Amino acid sequence: MNEPHPKSISPARIQNMIARESETFLSKHPKSITLAEQTQHNFLFGVPLHWMADWNTPVPLFVARAQGAEFTCVDGHQFIDFCLGDTGAMFGHSPQAVANALKTQSERGYTTMLPTADAATAGRALSERFGLPYWQMATTATDANRFALRWARAITGRKKLLVFNGCYHGTIDDVFVDLDAHDVSAPATMRASLLGQVYDLTQFSDVVEFNDIEAVKAKLASNEFACVLTEPALTNCGMVLPAEGFLRELRAVCNATNTLLIFDETHTISAGYSGYTGICYAQDGFLPDMIIAGKAIAGGIPCAVYGMSETVAQRARAAKEAAPAGHSGIGTTLSGNMLTMALLATNLNEVATESAFITMIARQTQLSEGMQSIIAHHQLPWNVTQLGARSEFQFCPTSPRNGSEAELAMDDGLERAVHLHLLNRGIMITPFHNMTLVCPDTSQAHIEQFLNAFEACLAELTSV
Ligand SMILES: Cc1ncc(COP(=O)(O)O)c(C=O)c1O
C-alpha cells in the first residue's frame, strides 16, 4: 500500500489562525494589556528582559502565581505549564521541600561569602549523581559555562574552543559561532544577531555539525583546542539526539588529542537522574571531563554548578598555584551563597529524585506518543523527538541529525499559530521552538488536556 501523501498547510490558513487567536488572546487578557502599557514606561521594551517581548502573544502574558505544573495569569486564567520556565521549573513550580528550605533559611541568613554545612551535603549529592568528584558554584548556567571554559583554557594552555552548529550555552560570548545551514562548507561566522560584539569570535572559537565525527577529528587533529563544549543532545535549535556511537567516538577523539570534553547538562538533565552523562556511563562506561548544570538544579532559584574529574581538578589546582595572586576571572560574589546552597542540597536530595524522574519520563512518553499519533492521523510531515522528560515536535518528517537540519525545519509563522492556539486553550509550551517539558506534578489529566488541544489545532490547520 502506498504511504499517504504528507499534507502541507497553506500560509493563508496559518495567518488566519494567528490573526484570530491574537484577537482572542487580547479579549481574554485585559489586565495583561494594562500592565503592558504601564511597564512600557519603565522597562526597555516594556519587560524586565528584552526577549520577554518576543513570545508569540500580542502582549506579554503577566503571571500572578505558579504552583506545581500550573500557573495563573493576572486575568485569572489557569494554564498547564509545559514550558516550566524553559527548564528552571523542571521539578514543578515552588516544589514543597525547596519552599520549606527557603523558609527555614530565610531566618538564618542569605549570604556571607563563607561556606555552610549545606556545602558538604550538596557536594556529596552532586558527585554521587554525576560521577565527577569536584564541583564549583555559579549563579547561572551561562556563568558556569564561562568559568568551565576558563579552567579548560588555563589548564591546557590552549586557546581554542570547539562547539556544534546550533548550540546555545547561555550568553557566554565564545559559543556564538555558526555554520550557514544552506552552505555548511562556508567559513564559520559570528551569530549575526549579537549586539555589541567587538572582537572576532571566530579567532578562538570553531564550529562543526553535531553527529559529524569526521569533522570533529579534522578540527581536533591540530591539537589547538582546549575543549569541546556541547550538550550531549542539542536542545536549543529544536532537538537533535546523538547518533549511535557519536558521543563515544567524541570521547575517544578528545582523549587522543588531549582535548577536554565538557557536557552542558543544563537542559539534558531531563534525560534522567544523572542526565545524559548517566546514559553514557551506563552504556559505554565513560564520563566527560567537566559537567555544567543550572536552571533546575536548585529547584528554580538562580543557581548553577560545574563539576570536574580528578585529573582536571589536579591540573586546576596546579594552574591556580602557578598564577600570581589576584583575580582569577572565575566566580561572582553571590555564587554559592547560604540560601542557594540550602536549596541546592534540598532539591538534589528531596525533589530531583530517581522516582521523580521515573514519573516524569513515563508521562512524557505518553505525551510524545500521543502527539506522534495525532500528527500521523493528520498526515503531517512532522515528528516528535523525546529526551526523557522533555520532547520537541519539529516540522520535518524525521528527527534532524544536526543543527542545520533542525534550523531548516523551523517555521516561525506555523510555530506562532500553534503556540497561540494552545495558549488560548490553557496550554503553554516553550517559546522560540516547540518544546514540551513535564514535571512531577504533571498529571494524566494535564496530558489529556494537552493532547485534546493539540488535536483540535492540527484538525483546524489541516481541514479542507
Ligand atoms: C544548554 C544551556 N546551557 C546554558 C544555558 C544558560 O542558562 P542561563 O540562561 O540560566 O544562564 C542555557 C539557557 O537556555 C542552555 O540552554
The ligand as a Tripos MOL2 file, in Angstrom:
@<TRIPOS>MOLECULE
LIG
   16    16     1     0     0
SMALL
NO_CHARGES

@<TRIPOS>ATOM
      1 C1         22.2060   24.2520   27.3720 C.3       1 LIG1
      2 C2         22.1710   25.5760   28.0580 C.ar      1 LIG1
      3 N1         23.2230   25.9580   28.7920 N.ar      1 LIG1
      4 C3         23.2380   27.1210   29.4290 C.ar      1 LIG1
      5 C4         22.1720   27.9770   29.3720 C.ar      1 LIG1
      6 C5         22.2110   29.2820   30.0890 C.3       1 LIG1
      7 O1         21.3720   29.2830   31.1910 O.3       1 LIG1
      8 P1         21.1140   30.6670   31.9330 P.3       1 LIG1
      9 O2         20.3260   31.4980   30.9710 O.co2     1 LIG1
     10 O3         20.3290   30.2660   33.1410 O.co2     1 LIG1
     11 O4         22.4230   31.2600   32.2410 O.co2     1 LIG1
     12 C6         21.0590   27.6300   28.6170 C.ar      1 LIG1
     13 C7         19.8950   28.5260   28.5230 C.2       1 LIG1
     14 O5         18.9180   28.2760   27.8630 O.2       1 LIG1
     15 C8         21.0560   26.3960   27.9500 C.ar      1 LIG1
     16 O6         20.0330   26.0120   27.1950 O.3       1 LIG1
@<TRIPOS>BOND
     1     1     2 1
     2     2     3 ar
     3     2    15 ar
     4     3     4 ar
     5     4     5 ar
     6     5     6 1
     7     5    12 ar
     8     6     7 1
     9     7     8 1
    10     8     9 2
    11     8    10 1
    12     8    11 1
    13    12    13 1
    14    12    15 ar
    15    13    14 2
    16    15    16 1
@<TRIPOS>SUBSTRUCTURE
     1 LIG1         1 GROUP 0 **** ****
